[in-house]
Amino acid sequence: MNAVVLDHITKTYDAGKVLAVDDVSLEVAAGELFGLIGPDGAGKTSLFRILTTLLLPDKGTASVNGKDCVKDYKAIRRSVGYMPGRFSLYQDLTVAENLHFFATLFGTTIDANYDLIRDIYEQIKPFSDRRAGKLSGGMKQKLALCCALVHKPEVLFLDEPTTGVDAVSRKEFWEMLRTLKQQGITIVVSTPYMDEAMLCERIALIQEGKIMSVDTPANVIATFPVKLYAVKTDNIYRLLTSLREDAAVDSCYAFGEYVHVTFRDDAAPDLRAWQQSLAAKGHGRIEVKAISPTIEDSFIRLMNEKQNV
């Protein structure tokens, strides 16, 4: 059974001038931890707002647990949890008051579904009397998650939940998601962080409103079609300029302190000869090596292919 179905969804803004979601079709299985991966402006938030009935699509249909997002919006709102990207709880209310308020909205109590939120709530319980606006980023994140779970939703939508929080809080948050999944909740999470894609069971890579690939993270990486190389010299800008002038180079882009490179027709270079060629062009402190691609490399390649169509 599919918990989420998107069928040729399109959404525009500004009287049709801005295309935010472009003919998206997607399915998420019940009980799955699914990731929507893409940069800011890719269309992730628009899709989430359509699925949580906050936004009407221009074309296509969407459903959550078999309920239509337009016709059955009231039923969907009772059965889903939504944590938007920006902290949106009442900052002048305390932690306890926010939780009580959201539980009351759904006709329940904190105690009714306490088993579901216990592990998360115990971490913020010492701050029960603190106003939400005075919490740290990590604590705000946990409070927002508690409020999204307080009515025990069937599907949980998390829109960039780890943006702006520290690395430790990010790690703790994903551990909480794995625990929630074990309780049968379908989780759909969006993120611009490519490393978080590896923590999902399946992912959809999205750019400029279009889905470029849907698969497991391992399969997305495995389908990278050519050999990938990393190069480092004493001047990365001059290295990029030099490589882009090389007719044998298919793609090259900065990746941390290295430049990642692929070659046309996957012509594998002799690394020693390549290093000597770079040295002859005046590059110093050269390091070249063959590497395995990452999700980010796959995303960049798919994005470039899309732009060249």
N, C-alpha and C positions, 0 to 999 in steps of 0.2 A: 504493500500500500504506500502511496505517495502522500506525504504530509503537506507538501507545497508543490503547486503546479503553476507555471507561467507559460502562457500560450500566445506567442507573437505579440508581446506587450510593447507598445510604443507610447512615449510620453514627451511632449514638447512644452516649452515655456515661452513667455513673451510673445504671445499670439502666433506660436508656431515657428518663431525665428531660431529658437535654441532647441536642439534635439538632445534630450537628456538620456532617453532610453530608446534604443533602435531595434525593434523587432526581436525581442528577447524571448526565447523559449527555454524552459528549465524545469527540472523535476528534482525534488529532494525527498528521499525515502523517510518513512516514519522511523524515529529513533536515531537518525543520522546526525553526526556533527559535520556540518557543511560550511565551507568557507567561500565567501565572495571576495575575491582578491583584486585590488586595483588601486590606482592613485586617486587623489582628490579630483573630483569632477568627472569620475568615470561612470557615474550613474548608480552607485551602490545605495545611497540614501533614498533616491527616488523609488527604486525597487522596493526598499523596505517600507516606505510610506504607502505604497500601493498595497503591499501584502498586509499591512496593519490597518487598512481602510482609511488612512488619513489623506489619501490622494487618489483621484480617479484617473485611470489610463485613458489615453486618447483612442487607442485601438487595442484589440486583444482581450483576453480574459485571464483572470488569476483566481486561484482557489487555495484555501488552507483547510486541510482535513476534509476535503470534499465540499466545502462551503464556498460559494461564490463571494469574492471580495466586494462586489457591488450590491448584490441582492441580499446577502446574508451578513451584512457588516456588523449587526448587533451581536450575533452569535459568535463571530470571529473575535470581536473585541473582548468577549467574556472568556475565550479559550486560549488567547495568546498573551505572552509577556513581551514587552518592548522596552529596550534600553537605548535611547537615542545617543548620538555621538556627544552632544553637549550635555553637561550635567543639568538636569531640568527639574529636580526636586525643589521643594520649598526651602530656600536657604535660611529663612527666619524661623522655621520650625526646627525642633530638636530631632535627633535620630529617631527616638521613640515616637514622637508625634507624626513624623513622616510615615513610618511603618503603619501606625494605627490608622492614619488617614487613608492610605491606599488599600489596606485590608477592608476598611469600611466601604470604600467605593465598590468593591467586588462582593460585598455582602458576606464577608468572612471575618476571621480574627487571626491574629498572629499565631495563637496557640493551635488553631485548627490544622495548619500545615507546617508546624514548627519543625517536624522531622526533615522537611525539605530544605529549610533555610538554616538549620541549627549550626552547621559547620561554618557558615559565612557569618551569621549573626553573632556567634560567640566572639568573633574577632572585633566587632564594633560595639558589643554590649557595654564595655567599660565607658564608652562615650555616649551613652543613651541620652544624657541630659545636655549634650553639646549641640549647639545650632549647626545644621548641616553645612551652612556656608563657611564655618570655621574648621571643617575637617580637611585633612590632607587629601591629595589627589587619589591615593590608593584607598583611603577610607570612604571617600565619596563614591568611588567605583563600587565598593562592596555594598554600601547602603543602597545605591541604585539597583544593583542586582537583586538584593533582598526584596525591594519594592516590586520589581518585575516578576518575582517568584511567589509573592505572598499568597496569591490565589491559586497556586499550583497549575500553571498553564500547560497545555499540551505541546505548544510550540513556542520557543523562546527566540526572539529576534534581537540581536545585539549589534548595534551599528558603531563600528570602530570603538569598542569598549576600552581598549588599552592605550588609545592616543593620549599622550601627555602624562603618562604615569611612568614611574621608574621601573628599571629592569626587574627588580625583585617582585614588585606588585604585578607586573605582567606575568611572570612565571607562576605566582600564586593564583592569579586569575584563571589561567589555562588549566591548572590542576583542579580548580573548582568546577570548571566546565566538564572535565572528564568524569568527575564524581556525579554531576547532574545527569550526564548522559546515561550512566549506569542505572539511573532511576527511571529511564524510559522517555525522557523529554527529548523531543527533536530540537536541535540547536542550529540556528543559521546565524553565522557571525561574519561581519565584514571587517576587513582590515587592509591598510596600505602596506603593512609590514610583511615582506615576502617570507621571512623566516617563520612567521606564524602559520603560513600556509601548510608547512610540514606537520602541524599539529592537528590538522583536519583529516577526516576520512576521505572526503572528496572535495574538490575545489572547482570554482568557475573563475577563469581569468577574464576580467572585463576592462575595456578601454573605450572611451568615447561612446558609451552607451551600448556597445556590442559585445557579446560573449565570444571570446576567441578560442576557448578550450574548456571542456568539462571532463575531469578525470580524477583519478587518485593523484596525489602529489608525486608518487614514485613513477607513475606512468607518464605524467607530464614531462618529467626529467628524462625518462627513458626514450621518449620520442624525439629528443633533440637530435636533428638529422645529420649533423656534421661534427668533426673534431673541433675542440675548443682549446685555445692556448692563452696563457697569461704572459704578459711582457712588462718589465719594469726597467726604466732607465733613470738617469739623473734629472731629466726634464720631461715630465709627462705630457705637457702641452705640445712640445716640439715632436715628441714621439707620435702623438695622435695625428698631427699634421702630416708627418712623414708617411704613416701607415695609410692614411686616406688618399694619398697620392699614388699608392702602390696598386697597380692594376690587378694583381693576384689576390688582394685582400677583398673579401666580401663584406665584412662588417668589423668595426672596432669601436669600443666605447670604454670610458673610464669606469673602473670598478675598484673603489678604494685606492690603494697605492699602485695597482696594476692597471693595464689596459687589456681587455679581453678581445680576442681576435679570432675570426673564422676566415677561411680561404674559399675562393670560388672553386667549384667542382671538387671541393674537399681535398684539394691537392696538399697532402701532408708535407710540410717543409722538413728539411734536415735541420734540426735545431742548432747544431753547431754552425752550419753554413749561414743560417738566418742571423745568428748572433754576430758572425763576422761581417755580414752585409750591413747590419745596423751600426756596427763599430766604424765601418768604412764611411758611413754617412755622418759621423761625428758624435754619435751617442755614446755616453759613458756609463759605467757601472750597470751593465746590461745583465738582466736575468730573464730567461725564457723557459717555459715549461708547458707541457700538456696537462690539462686539468679536466675534472668532471664538471658538467654544467650544474647550475642551481635552478631553483624555481625562477629567480630573477632573470637569469640568462634566457630561460625559455620564454618568459614574458616579453623581454626586449625583442627577441627574434620574431615572435608572433606579431608584436606591435609593428615592427619594421615591414614584415610581409604584408600586413593589412594596409599600411600606408603606400606600399608600392603596387597594390592591385589597381 
